[in-house]
Amino acid sequence: MRLQQFNRKQFMLITLLTSIWVHASEVFRYFVLVMPRTKTFFENRTGIAEMSWGIFAIWGLWDTLLTALIVFLFWLYAGTFGNNFKSVLVSGTLSWLFFFVLFWIGSANMGTTYWEMLLITLPLSWLETLIAAYIASKLYANTPKQSIV
Protein backbone atom coordinates (compact mmCIF):
# COMPACT_ATOMS: atom_id res chain seq x y z
CA MET A 1 0.00 0.00 0.00
CA ARG A 2 1.29 3.47 -0.85
CA LEU A 3 0.87 6.11 1.79
CA GLN A 4 -0.24 9.54 0.67
CA GLN A 5 2.04 12.34 1.85
CA PHE A 6 0.36 14.98 4.00
CA ASN A 7 0.21 18.21 2.03
CA ARG A 8 -0.30 21.20 4.36
CA LYS A 9 -1.32 23.60 1.60
CA GLN A 10 -3.91 21.17 0.27
CA PHE A 11 -5.17 20.51 3.81
CA MET A 12 -5.51 24.22 4.58
CA LEU A 13 -7.31 24.93 1.31
CA ILE A 14 -9.73 22.02 1.77
CA THR A 15 -10.31 23.04 5.40
CA LEU A 16 -11.02 26.63 4.32
CA LEU A 17 -13.46 25.58 1.59
CA THR A 18 -15.20 23.01 3.79
CA SER A 19 -15.49 25.52 6.62
CA ILE A 20 -17.83 27.64 4.49
CA TRP A 21 -20.44 24.89 4.87
CA VAL A 22 -19.68 24.36 8.57
CA HIS A 23 -19.94 28.09 9.38
CA ALA A 24 -23.21 28.44 7.46
CA SER A 25 -24.70 25.36 9.10
CA GLU A 26 -23.63 26.41 12.59
CA VAL A 27 -25.02 29.93 12.19
CA PHE A 28 -28.34 28.64 10.85
CA ARG A 29 -28.75 26.01 13.57
CA TYR A 30 -27.82 28.44 16.32
CA PHE A 31 -29.98 31.39 15.32
CA VAL A 32 -33.01 29.40 14.18
CA LEU A 33 -33.09 26.52 16.66
CA VAL A 34 -30.68 26.84 19.58
CA MET A 35 -30.73 30.53 20.52
CA PRO A 36 -34.52 30.84 20.96
CA ARG A 37 -34.64 27.67 23.08
CA THR A 38 -31.64 28.73 25.16
CA LYS A 39 -33.23 32.12 25.88
CA THR A 40 -36.42 30.33 26.95
CA PHE A 41 -34.43 27.95 29.16
CA PHE A 42 -32.77 30.92 30.92
CA GLU A 43 -35.79 33.25 30.72
CA ASN A 44 -35.03 35.03 34.01
CA ARG A 45 -31.43 35.92 33.05
CA THR A 46 -30.25 38.73 30.81
CA GLY A 47 -27.33 38.48 28.42
CA ILE A 48 -27.84 34.78 27.70
CA ALA A 49 -27.26 33.68 24.09
CA GLU A 50 -26.38 37.22 23.00
CA MET A 51 -23.92 37.81 20.19
CA SER A 52 -20.93 40.16 20.00
CA TRP A 53 -17.86 40.37 17.78
CA GLY A 54 -15.80 38.61 20.43
CA ILE A 55 -18.27 35.74 20.58
CA PHE A 56 -18.29 35.51 16.77
CA ALA A 57 -14.47 35.31 16.79
CA ILE A 58 -14.52 32.45 19.31
CA TRP A 59 -17.29 30.77 17.35
CA GLY A 60 -15.28 31.09 14.14
CA LEU A 61 -12.28 29.50 15.86
CA TRP A 62 -14.51 26.66 17.13
CA ASP A 63 -15.94 26.06 13.64
CA THR A 64 -12.50 26.12 12.03
CA LEU A 65 -11.14 23.66 14.59
CA LEU A 66 -14.13 21.40 13.96
CA THR A 67 -13.61 21.62 10.19
CA ALA A 68 -9.88 20.88 10.50
CA LEU A 69 -10.67 17.78 12.54
CA ILE A 70 -13.22 16.57 9.99
CA VAL A 71 -10.84 17.13 7.08
CA PHE A 72 -7.88 15.54 8.88
CA LEU A 73 -9.86 12.49 10.03
CA PHE A 74 -11.19 12.08 6.51
CA TRP A 75 -7.66 12.28 5.10
CA LEU A 76 -6.42 9.67 7.59
CA TYR A 77 -9.29 7.26 7.05
CA ALA A 78 -9.42 7.67 3.27
CA GLY A 79 -5.66 7.19 3.06
CA THR A 80 -6.11 3.70 4.47
CA PHE A 81 -9.55 2.65 3.24
CA GLY A 82 -10.02 4.81 0.15
CA ASN A 83 -12.05 7.86 -0.74
CA ASN A 84 -15.53 6.35 -0.45
CA PHE A 85 -18.83 6.64 1.41
CA LYS A 86 -17.55 4.59 4.35
CA SER A 87 -14.67 7.04 4.83
CA VAL A 88 -17.16 9.94 4.79
CA LEU A 89 -19.42 8.16 7.29
CA VAL A 90 -16.64 7.18 9.70
CA SER A 91 -14.75 10.49 9.67
CA GLY A 92 -17.94 12.56 9.89
CA THR A 93 -19.29 10.44 12.74
CA LEU A 94 -16.03 10.46 14.72
CA SER A 95 -15.80 14.25 14.39
CA TRP A 96 -19.44 14.53 15.51
CA LEU A 97 -18.76 12.36 18.56
CA PHE A 98 -15.65 14.35 19.53
CA PHE A 99 -17.24 17.76 19.22
CA PHE A 100 -21.01 17.71 19.42
CA VAL A 101 -21.94 14.67 21.46
CA LEU A 102 -19.39 15.52 24.15
CA PHE A 103 -20.41 19.19 24.17
CA TRP A 104 -24.17 18.70 24.28
CA ILE A 105 -24.18 15.82 26.76
CA GLY A 106 -21.80 17.82 28.97
CA SER A 107 -24.05 20.89 28.70
CA ALA A 108 -27.18 18.94 29.54
CA ASN A 109 -25.44 17.12 32.38
CA MET A 110 -24.33 20.45 33.92
CA GLY A 111 -27.86 21.80 33.65
CA THR A 112 -27.04 24.55 31.14
CA THR A 113 -29.52 23.15 28.63
CA TYR A 114 -32.33 20.66 28.72
CA TRP A 115 -31.97 17.10 27.49
CA GLU A 116 -34.69 17.53 24.88
CA MET A 117 -32.46 20.04 23.09
CA LEU A 118 -30.20 17.12 22.18
CA LEU A 119 -33.02 15.66 20.06
CA ILE A 120 -32.68 18.72 17.81
CA THR A 121 -28.99 19.54 17.95
CA LEU A 122 -27.41 16.10 17.71
CA PRO A 123 -29.09 14.85 14.51
CA LEU A 124 -28.58 18.20 12.76
CA SER A 125 -24.94 18.44 13.82
CA TRP A 126 -24.35 14.85 12.66
CA LEU A 127 -25.76 15.78 9.27
CA GLU A 128 -23.48 18.84 9.26
CA THR A 129 -20.35 16.77 9.90
CA LEU A 130 -21.34 14.15 7.32
CA ILE A 131 -21.85 16.81 4.67
CA ALA A 132 -18.53 18.43 5.62
CA ALA A 133 -16.75 15.07 5.29
CA TYR A 134 -18.46 14.57 1.93
CA ILE A 135 -17.25 18.00 0.75
CA ALA A 136 -13.73 17.10 1.89
CA SER A 137 -13.95 13.79 0.00
CA LYS A 138 -14.91 15.57 -3.22
CA LEU A 139 -12.18 18.18 -2.80
CA TYR A 140 -9.54 15.52 -2.10
CA ALA A 141 -10.74 13.54 -5.12
CA ASN A 142 -10.16 16.57 -7.38
CA THR A 143 -6.58 17.23 -6.28
CA PRO A 144 -3.44 15.50 -7.57
CA LYS A 145 -2.10 12.73 -5.36
CA GLN A 146 1.42 12.73 -4.02
CA SER A 147 2.86 9.46 -2.73
CA ILE A 148 5.68 8.51 -0.45
CA VAL A 149 7.79 6.01 -2.36
QUIPETA-V208683 format. One record per pair of residues at least 24 apart in sequence whose C-alpha atoms are under 8 Angstrom apart, sorted by the first residue. I is the first residue (numbers start at 0). J is the second residue. Records with the same first field share a line. If there is no record, write none. Layout:
I = J  J
This chain:
1 = 146  147  148
2 = 78  79  146  147
3 = 78  144  145  146  147
4 = 145  146  147
10 = 70  71
13 = 70  135  138  139
14 = 63  66  67  70  135
15 = 63
17 = 66  131  134  135
18 = 62  63  66  131
20 = 131
21 = 62  66  127  128  131
22 = 59  62
24 = 127
25 = 62
28 = 120  123
32 = 119
33 = 116  120
36 = 116
37 = 112
40 = 112  113
65 = 94  98
66 = 131
68 = 94
69 = 94  128  131  132
70 = 131  132  135
73 = 132  135  136
82 = 136  140
83 = 136
84 = 133
87 = 129  132  133  136
88 = 129  132
90 = 129  132
91 = 125  128  129  130  131  132
92 = 125  128  129
94 = 128
95 = 124  125  128
99 = 124
